[in-house]
Amino acid sequence: MTREKVAEKLRWKLWTKVAGLLNAFLMAPQLAKIMSTGHSAGVSFGMLWLVAGIQVFFSTHGYFIRDRLVFLSNGIAAVVTVMTIIAAHFYP
């Protein structure tokens, strides 16, 4: 069986869309917690910047390979991650 047939049987395109949506809002719970509690204790800025950098890299990769899902999901994810960094900075 070819990999294309396996992907078709697994409905791989659907799973990539689900993963793209999950990726886009990965940091949303952390952002919501910071905003609701007003505290950012335990947040690692180094980790957040690393995640944001990787998301920007893969968003750029999606742009270059003309894959709208990769471009948008990682771009949105990077924006949410940067918003989390900003919130954590203002709510120490």
Backbone hydrogen bonds, N-H to C=O, Kabsch-Sander energy under -0.5 kcal/mol:
donor,donor_aa,acceptor,acceptor_aa,energy
6,V,2,T,-2.0
7,A,3,R,-2.6
8,E,4,E,-2.1
9,K,5,K,-2.5
10,L,6,V,-2.2
11,R,8,E,-0.9
12,W,7,A,-2.8
14,L,11,R,-0.7
15,W,11,R,-1.6
16,T,12,W,-2.3
17,K,13,K,-1.5
18,V,14,L,-2.2
19,A,15,W,-2.7
20,G,16,T,-2.1
21,L,17,K,-2.1
22,L,18,V,-2.5
23,N,19,A,-2.7
24,A,20,G,-2.0
25,F,21,L,-1.2
26,L,23,N,-1.4
28,A,25,F,-0.8
31,L,27,M,-2.5
32,A,28,A,-2.9
33,K,29,P,-2.2
34,I,30,Q,-2.2
35,M,31,L,-2.5
36,S,32,A,-2.6
37,T,33,K,-2.5
38,G,34,I,-2.2
43,V,40,S,-1.9
45,F,43,V,-0.8
48,L,44,S,-2.2
49,W,45,F,-2.7
50,L,46,G,-2.1
51,V,47,M,-2.7
52,A,48,L,-2.6
53,G,49,W,-2.5
54,I,50,L,-2.3
55,Q,51,V,-2.5
56,V,52,A,-2.5
57,F,53,G,-2.3
58,F,54,I,-2.6
59,S,55,Q,-2.1
60,T,56,V,-2.5
61,H,57,F,-2.3
62,G,58,F,-2.4
63,Y,59,S,-1.8
64,F,60,T,-2.4
65,I,61,H,-2.3
66,R,63,Y,-0.9
67,D,62,G,-2.8
68,R,66,R,-0.7
71,F,67,D,-2.5
72,L,68,R,-3.1
73,S,69,L,-2.5
74,N,70,V,-1.7
75,G,71,F,-1.8
76,I,72,L,-3.0
77,A,73,S,-2.0
78,A,74,N,-2.3
79,V,75,G,-1.9
80,V,76,I,-2.4
81,T,77,A,-2.5
82,V,78,A,-2.6
83,M,79,V,-2.4
84,T,80,V,-1.9
85,I,81,T,-2.2
86,I,82,V,-2.6
87,A,83,M,-2.5
88,A,84,T,-2.6
89,H,85,I,-1.8
90,F,86,I,-1.8
91,Y,87,A,-1.7
